[in-house]
Amino acid sequence: LDRALMRAKGLYRDAMKDFNSDKTDKSVEEKFQRVYENYPKSKYAALAHFYLGLYPLRSYAILKKENQTPNLEEHVKKSNEVLQSFLEKAATVYPT
């Protein structure tokens, strides 16, 4: 259990480091997703799921700052879908 918690913590921290950078590739989302899928009973699962829901909005802002033309509607839709699944899981699956 301690090793699993340490792996979850390390992966979560790595994902957060990427989240707080200007990275906009799929690896950021994949790290958060691996945390909540592979370590669902860890205290990092809910946090990772939540930040995965925020990431589409963060990546939209980064892309806009870089003078790209991301589709706001797509980013908001993806964010809403992930955050909705987070809320559904939070009530039943994630530890408090």
C-alpha positions in Angstrom: 0.0 0.0 0.0 2.8 2.5 0.8 4.5 1.9 -2.5 1.2 2.4 -4.4 0.6 5.6 -2.5 4.1 6.8 -3.2 3.6 6.0 -6.9 0.3 7.9 -6.9 1.9 10.9 -5.2 4.8 11.0 -7.6 2.7 10.7 -10.7 0.3 13.4 -9.3 3.1 15.8 -8.5 4.5 15.2 -12.0 1.1 16.0 -13.5 0.8 19.1 -11.4 4.2 20.3 -12.5 3.1 19.9 -16.1 -0.3 21.6 -15.4 1.5 24.6 -14.0 3.8 24.9 -16.9 2.8 26.0 -20.4 2.6 22.4 -21.6 -0.5 21.6 -23.8 0.1 18.1 -25.0 -1.8 14.9 -24.2 0.8 13.7 -21.7 -0.6 16.1 -19.1 -4.1 14.7 -19.3 -2.8 11.1 -19.4 -0.8 11.5 -16.2 -3.9 12.9 -14.3 -6.0 10.1 -15.8 -3.5 7.4 -14.8 -3.6 8.7 -11.2 -7.3 8.4 -10.8 -7.7 5.2 -12.8 -4.7 3.3 -11.3 -4.9 4.6 -7.7 -8.6 5.2 -7.2 -8.5 4.8 -3.4 -5.6 7.2 -2.9 -6.1 10.7 -1.7 -4.6 11.9 -5.0 -7.3 10.3 -7.2 -10.0 12.9 -6.6 -7.4 15.8 -7.0 -6.2 14.3 -10.2 -9.7 13.9 -11.6 -10.6 17.5 -10.7 -7.4 19.0 -12.3 -8.0 16.8 -15.4 -11.4 18.7 -15.6 -9.7 22.1 -15.3 -6.9 21.2 -17.8 -8.9 21.9 -21.0 -9.6 25.4 -19.8 -5.9 25.9 -18.8 -4.7 24.6 -22.2 -7.2 26.9 -24.0 -5.7 29.9 -22.1 -2.1 28.8 -22.9 -2.9 28.4 -26.6 -4.6 31.8 -26.7 -1.6 33.4 -25.1 0.6 31.8 -27.8 -1.6 33.5 -30.4 -3.2 30.2 -31.6 -6.9 29.9 -32.3 -8.2 27.1 -30.1 -11.9 26.3 -30.1 -13.4 27.6 -26.9 -16.6 25.5 -27.2 -14.6 22.3 -27.5 -12.4 23.1 -24.5 -15.4 24.0 -22.4 -17.4 20.9 -23.4 -14.5 18.6 -22.6 -13.9 20.4 -19.2 -17.6 20.1 -18.4 -17.7 16.4 -19.2 -14.7 15.6 -17.0 -15.9 17.7 -14.2 -19.4 16.1 -14.3 -17.8 12.6 -14.1 -15.7 13.9 -11.2 -18.8 15.1 -9.3 -20.5 11.8 -9.9 -17.5 9.8 -8.6 -16.9 12.2 -5.7 -20.2 11.3 -4.1 -19.6 7.6 -4.2 -16.0 6.5 -5.0 -13.4 8.9 -3.7 -12.3 8.8 -0.1 -13.1 11.7 2.1 
